[in-house]
Amino acid sequence: MTLLRDQTFNGLVLRNQDYRENDQLVHIFTDRFGIITFWLRGVKKAKSKQSYLALPFTYGKYQGTINSQGFSYLNDGLRVQQFAQIASDIKLNAYVTYLNDLVLRAFGEAKPQLQWFRRLTQASKLINQGLDPEIITNILEIQLLEPFGVAPNLKACVIGGETRGIFDYSIVLSGIICQKHWTADEHRLQLLPKTVAYLRLFAQVDLLRIGSIKVDHRIKGQLRQAIDAIYRDSVGIYPKSKKFIDQMYHWHI
């Protein structure tokens, strides 16, 4: 067992859960160590001075002890702030919770993932700033297919290698197929060409370069249909947070 004491790192709170009577476990995505589970003792007590460390949708700079086996420990939050809009809006809350759940499932504990730490932090910032949470979520859903080990071929037709033209998506062939090969999969998703174009764009877009988002309602519906099908058939997970989002589509508010 290795203990790294007095470590300073940037972190993003992914999830917290009750542990014993007065404690909590907090899963934090760190820039230096990957996802780490911290044991906060007594944090549920009314007079606890560390309760702010367990707040959901928070990020900042922390100091603590990293344990290579078992729980780690937080000493202090040096500069910690909460995404206020996300914390106060049930819709934004739902999308970010779902993204956090996907990241927790895609990456193991204590495996540095600096690129993904930056991506997820930027996604939370954009959603907090008011950019479309559904599209931001779709982008990361597509990009997370690679760490899940099921990245589809969105660069070229999986049969002929064509990179230009009209395409559809094939679940069976795990990628896009050009129009002349549509007969190869009678169950292709029959997406609009613009929908496929967005799927291809999402696989490579840099969230740091996004300043605004405007996607037609019909296209958004097809994107949701396509990505849900990919996750259902290729990834095989359906977190409770995703179920909640699906239920939100039926709300009339």
C-alpha positions as CSV (number, residue, x, y, z in Angstrom):
1,M,0.0,0.0,0.0
2,T,1.3,3.4,-1.0
3,L,0.2,6.7,0.7
4,L,0.9,10.0,-1.0
5,R,0.4,12.6,1.7
6,D,-0.3,16.3,1.3
7,Q,-1.1,16.1,-2.4
8,T,-2.6,19.1,-4.2
9,F,-4.8,18.4,-7.3
10,N,-7.7,19.8,-9.3
11,G,-10.9,17.8,-9.0
12,L,-14.5,17.5,-10.1
13,V,-17.0,15.8,-7.8
14,L,-18.8,13.0,-9.7
15,R,-20.9,11.4,-6.9
16,N,-21.3,11.1,-3.2
17,Q,-22.9,8.4,-1.2
18,D,-23.7,7.8,2.5
19,Y,-21.3,5.6,4.4
20,R,-21.9,4.5,8.0
21,E,-23.9,6.9,10.2
22,N,-22.1,10.2,9.8
23,D,-19.7,9.7,6.9
24,Q,-19.8,9.9,3.1
25,L,-17.8,8.5,0.2
26,V,-17.0,11.1,-2.4
27,H,-15.9,10.1,-5.9
28,I,-13.8,12.8,-7.4
29,F,-12.3,12.9,-10.9
30,T,-8.8,14.4,-10.4
31,D,-6.4,15.8,-12.9
32,R,-3.4,13.9,-11.5
33,F,-4.7,10.6,-10.3
34,G,-7.9,9.9,-12.2
35,I,-11.0,8.9,-10.3
36,I,-10.4,8.6,-6.5
37,T,-12.8,7.7,-3.8
38,F,-12.4,9.8,-0.6
39,W,-13.7,8.9,2.8
40,L,-15.0,12.0,4.6
41,R,-15.5,11.2,8.3
42,G,-18.3,13.0,10.2
43,V,-19.2,15.1,7.2
44,K,-23.0,14.5,7.8
45,K,-22.8,16.0,11.3
46,A,-24.5,19.5,11.5
47,K,-21.3,21.1,12.7
48,S,-19.0,19.5,10.1
49,K,-16.6,22.0,8.5
50,Q,-16.0,19.7,5.6
51,S,-19.6,19.3,4.3
52,Y,-18.8,21.6,1.3
53,L,-16.3,19.1,0.1
54,A,-19.1,16.6,-0.6
55,L,-21.4,18.9,-2.4
56,P,-22.4,17.6,-5.9
57,F,-21.5,19.6,-9.0
58,T,-18.5,21.2,-7.4
59,Y,-15.0,21.6,-8.7
60,G,-11.7,23.2,-7.7
61,K,-8.4,22.6,-6.1
62,Y,-8.1,20.1,-3.2
63,Q,-5.5,18.8,-0.8
64,G,-5.4,15.3,0.6
65,T,-3.9,11.9,1.0
66,I,-4.0,9.5,-2.0
67,N,-4.2,5.8,-1.1
68,S,-3.2,3.3,-3.7
69,Q,-5.4,0.7,-2.0
70,G,-8.6,1.5,-0.2
71,F,-10.1,4.9,0.5
72,S,-8.2,8.2,0.2
73,Y,-8.7,11.2,2.4
74,L,-9.4,14.9,1.8
75,N,-7.8,17.5,4.1
76,D,-9.0,20.7,2.5
77,G,-10.6,22.4,-0.4
78,L,-8.3,25.3,-1.4
79,R,-10.5,26.8,-4.1
80,V,-13.8,25.0,-4.5
81,Q,-16.9,26.3,-6.2
82,Q,-20.2,24.9,-7.3
83,F,-21.8,25.0,-10.7
84,A,-24.7,27.1,-9.4
85,Q,-27.0,26.8,-12.5
86,I,-26.6,23.0,-12.6
87,A,-27.2,22.6,-8.9
88,S,-30.5,24.6,-9.0
89,D,-32.0,23.3,-12.3
90,I,-33.3,19.7,-12.3
91,K,-32.9,19.3,-16.0
92,L,-29.3,20.4,-16.1
93,N,-28.7,18.4,-12.9
94,A,-30.0,15.3,-14.7
95,Y,-27.7,15.6,-17.7
96,V,-24.6,16.2,-15.7
97,T,-25.4,13.4,-13.3
98,Y,-25.7,11.1,-16.3
99,L,-22.4,12.2,-17.8
100,N,-20.7,11.6,-14.4
101,D,-22.2,8.1,-14.3
102,L,-20.9,7.3,-17.7
103,V,-17.4,8.5,-16.8
104,L,-17.5,6.4,-13.6
105,R,-18.3,3.3,-15.6
106,A,-15.9,4.0,-18.4
107,F,-12.8,4.5,-16.3
108,G,-11.4,2.5,-13.4
109,E,-10.2,4.0,-10.1
110,A,-6.8,5.7,-9.9
111,K,-6.0,5.7,-13.6
112,P,-4.9,9.2,-14.7
113,Q,-7.2,10.5,-17.5
114,L,-6.2,14.1,-17.9
115,Q,-7.8,14.5,-21.3
116,W,-11.1,13.2,-20.0
117,F,-10.9,15.2,-16.8
118,R,-10.6,18.3,-19.0
119,R,-13.5,17.2,-21.3
120,L,-15.9,16.5,-18.5
121,T,-15.0,19.7,-16.7
122,Q,-15.5,21.7,-19.9
123,A,-18.8,20.0,-20.5
124,S,-20.1,21.0,-17.1
125,K,-18.9,24.5,-17.6
126,L,-20.8,24.8,-20.9
127,I,-24.0,23.4,-19.5
128,N,-23.7,25.7,-16.5
129,Q,-23.3,28.6,-19.0
130,G,-26.6,27.7,-20.7
131,L,-25.5,25.8,-23.8
132,D,-27.8,23.0,-24.9
133,P,-27.3,20.2,-22.3
134,E,-28.7,17.5,-24.6
135,I,-26.2,18.2,-27.4
136,I,-23.3,18.5,-25.0
137,T,-24.3,15.1,-23.5
138,N,-24.6,13.6,-27.0
139,I,-21.1,14.7,-27.9
140,L,-19.6,13.1,-24.8
141,E,-21.7,10.0,-25.3
142,I,-20.2,9.5,-28.8
143,Q,-16.7,10.2,-27.6
144,L,-17.0,7.9,-24.6
145,L,-17.6,5.0,-26.9
146,E,-13.8,4.7,-27.4
147,P,-12.9,4.2,-23.8
148,F,-15.9,1.8,-23.5
149,G,-14.1,-0.2,-26.3
150,V,-16.9,0.0,-28.8
151,A,-16.1,3.0,-30.9
152,P,-17.9,2.8,-34.3
153,N,-16.5,3.8,-37.6
154,L,-17.8,7.3,-38.3
155,K,-15.0,8.3,-40.6
156,A,-15.9,6.2,-43.7
157,C,-18.3,3.7,-45.1
158,V,-17.6,0.4,-43.2
159,I,-18.0,-1.5,-46.5
160,G,-16.5,0.5,-49.3
161,G,-14.5,3.1,-47.4
162,E,-16.2,6.1,-49.0
163,T,-15.8,9.4,-47.0
164,R,-18.2,11.6,-49.0
165,G,-21.8,11.3,-50.0
166,I,-25.0,10.4,-48.2
167,F,-24.7,8.0,-45.3
168,D,-26.8,6.1,-42.8
169,Y,-25.9,4.3,-39.6
170,S,-25.8,0.5,-39.2
171,I,-25.9,-0.9,-35.7
172,V,-25.1,-4.4,-37.1
173,L,-22.0,-3.2,-38.9
174,S,-21.0,-0.7,-36.2
175,G,-20.6,2.4,-38.3
176,I,-21.8,4.5,-41.2
177,I,-22.7,3.0,-44.6
178,C,-22.9,5.0,-47.9
179,Q,-26.0,5.1,-50.0
180,K,-24.9,2.5,-52.5
181,H,-24.4,-0.1,-49.7
182,W,-27.7,0.5,-47.8
183,T,-29.0,-2.9,-49.0
184,A,-26.3,-4.5,-46.8
185,D,-28.3,-3.7,-43.7
186,E,-32.1,-3.7,-44.1
187,H,-32.3,-2.6,-40.5
188,R,-30.2,0.6,-40.8
189,L,-31.5,3.4,-38.7
190,Q,-32.7,5.5,-41.7
191,L,-31.4,8.7,-40.3
192,L,-31.5,12.1,-42.1
193,P,-28.1,12.9,-43.8
194,K,-27.8,15.9,-41.4
195,T,-28.2,13.6,-38.4
196,V,-25.4,11.4,-39.6
197,A,-23.2,14.5,-40.2
198,Y,-23.7,15.5,-36.6
199,L,-22.7,12.0,-35.4
200,R,-19.5,12.2,-37.4
201,L,-18.9,15.7,-36.1
202,F,-19.5,14.8,-32.5
203,A,-16.8,12.1,-32.6
204,Q,-14.1,14.7,-33.2
205,V,-15.3,18.1,-31.9
206,D,-13.3,19.9,-29.2
207,L,-15.6,21.2,-26.5
208,L,-13.2,24.0,-25.9
209,R,-14.0,25.4,-29.4
210,I,-17.8,25.5,-28.9
211,G,-19.2,28.9,-28.4
212,S,-22.9,28.3,-29.3
213,I,-25.2,25.4,-30.2
214,K,-28.3,25.4,-32.4
215,V,-29.7,22.1,-33.6
216,D,-33.1,21.5,-35.1
217,H,-35.6,19.7,-32.9
218,R,-36.2,16.9,-35.4
219,I,-32.4,16.3,-35.7
220,K,-32.1,16.2,-31.9
221,G,-34.8,13.6,-31.8
222,Q,-32.9,11.4,-34.3
223,L,-29.6,11.9,-32.5
224,R,-31.2,10.7,-29.3
225,Q,-32.7,7.7,-31.1
226,A,-29.4,6.8,-32.8
227,I,-27.2,7.2,-29.7
228,D,-29.6,5.3,-27.5
229,A,-29.6,2.4,-30.0
230,I,-25.8,2.4,-30.0
231,Y,-25.6,2.3,-26.2
232,R,-28.3,-0.3,-25.9
233,D,-26.7,-2.7,-28.4
234,S,-23.0,-1.9,-28.1
235,V,-22.4,-0.7,-24.5
236,G,-25.2,-2.4,-22.7
237,I,-25.7,0.0,-19.8
238,Y,-28.7,2.0,-18.7
239,P,-28.0,4.0,-15.6
240,K,-30.8,5.3,-13.4
241,S,-29.8,8.8,-14.4
242,K,-30.4,8.0,-18.1
243,K,-33.8,6.5,-17.2
244,F,-34.7,9.8,-15.4
245,I,-33.7,11.8,-18.5
246,D,-35.9,9.6,-20.7
247,Q,-38.8,10.2,-18.3
248,M,-38.2,14.0,-18.6
249,Y,-39.0,13.9,-22.3
250,H,-42.6,13.1,-21.3
251,W,-43.0,16.0,-18.9
252,H,-45.0,19.0,-19.9
253,I,-43.5,21.9,-18.1
